[in-house]
Amino acid sequence: MKKKRASWDEYFMKIVHDVSERSTCLRRSVGAILVKDKQIISTGYNGPPRGTPHCDEKGGCLREKLKVPSGEREELCRASHAEENAIVQAARHGISTNGSTLYIKNFPCSKCAKLLINAGIVEVVYANPYNAGLSAELLEEAKIKVRRVKLD
């Protein structure tokens, strides 16, 4: 009997889940990978800038303390988003993101959608919906393909 082999989407989304486990965010663990020609070119998860303290080391999440609803006042968050970190990681190592696909746990916010467009991402594959409003509109206007693939 032949073993069922994971599809590329299943394979990459399982890796996204594993990457999200590196997140230090106290509210939401998100992982992202950039893929080109079926090869992972970069990974990212949400967390504070390199070398700075995590929220748990600063006494907790400032947004939680201020009771800021999810998706609002993101400038109060210490963390960079997973997709931001994946793009920055690629840039840090001189890897072009142009023409790549982003696999991510949660649908990108509008700030990250703008980054994805400018980074030349051609497709976004996400597992969980999240405040799609303006970000969905921007991605559509930029003709970026968007698909949902649920994580098991």
N, C-alpha and C positions, 0 to 999 in steps of 0.2 A: 504494500500500500504506500502510495506516494504522500510524503508530508506536504501539508499546505504551506506554501511559501508566502511570506508577507509581501503585500504590494509595496511599491516605493512610498506611497502616501502613508501606509501603516508603519513602515520602517522609520521614516523620518519623524512621524508624530510620536512614536515611542521614544525616540531620542530627545525630542522636544520635552517630553515629560521628565526624562532623566535630567536634562539640563536645568529644568525648573527647580529641581531639588537642591541646587546650589544657591538659590535665591535666599537673601537674608531679610526680605521684606516681611514685616509682621502682619500685613493685611492680605497680601496676595502673592503667590509664587508663580512667576511667569518665566518660561524659557522660550528661546527663539534660535533657529538655525537658518543660515543662508546656504542655499544649495545651487550649484551650477553644474550642468552636465552630470547629474546624479551623484555629485561629490559634495560633501560638506566643506564649505570654504570658511565658515565662521560660526561661532556660537555666542549667545549672550543670555544673561538672566538679569532680573531686576535687583539692583543693589546700589549702594553708595559709590561715589568715585573711588578709584584705586587709592589705597593708602589712608582713607578717611574712616572714621568710626561707623559701625553699623548702628541702626536705631536702638537695638537692644543694649548697646554699649552707651547710648546717650539717654537712657532712662525711658525708652519706649518711643512709640510713633507719635510725632507731633500732630499729625492730622487726626489721629484717634483722640488725643488729648483735647484738641479744639473742636471735636465732633464734626469734622469736615466730611460731607458725603462723598462716596466713591465717585471718581470722575471730575471732581471740582477742586479748584485751588491747588493744582499739581505743583505749583512753584514752592509749596510748603513741604514737599517731600524731599528727603535726602537722596532717594534712589533715582538712578537713571533707569529707563525702561529697557526691557530685554532686547527689543529691536534696535534701540539706540546703541546699546552695548555691542550687539552683533555687527552693526555697521562700523562702529569705532574700532572694534577689534580687527576687522578686515583692513581698515585704513592704516592702523598701527603697524600691520605686517605687509603693507603694500599690495594688498589683494583687491582687485577691482570687483565691485558689487554689481556692475552694469550687466543686465541680462539675467540676474539671478532670481531665484524664488525664495520667499520668506515662508518658513513653516513656524507657526507660533501658537502658543496655548490659548491666548485671548485675542480677540479682534483688536487691531491697533487703535489708539486714540488719535485725535486729529493732528496733534503735534507730531506723532510718529508717522502718520500717513504722509505728511509733508516731507519728512526725512526720507521715507521709502521712495517717494516719487523722485526726489532729487538725487537719490543714490542709484537710480536706474533699475530698481526692482521691477520685474515684469509680472509677477504673480504673488499673491498672498494666500496661503493655505492656513486656516485657523481652526481651532477645536471648539472654543467657547465664544458665544456672542458677548459683546461689551460695548456699550455706548456708541453704536455705529453711526449715528447722525451725520455730522459733518465729515467725519473720516471716510465713511462709505461714499459720500458724494464726491469728495476729492479723488479717491481712488478710481471711481467710475469715470470722472472727467479726464483723468490721466490715462484712461484705457488700460488700467492694471487689472488683470484677471483676478477674481476673488472667489475662493471656494471654501466650503466648510467640510472638514473631515473630523468626525467626533473621535475622541480618545476613548478607549474601553475602560 
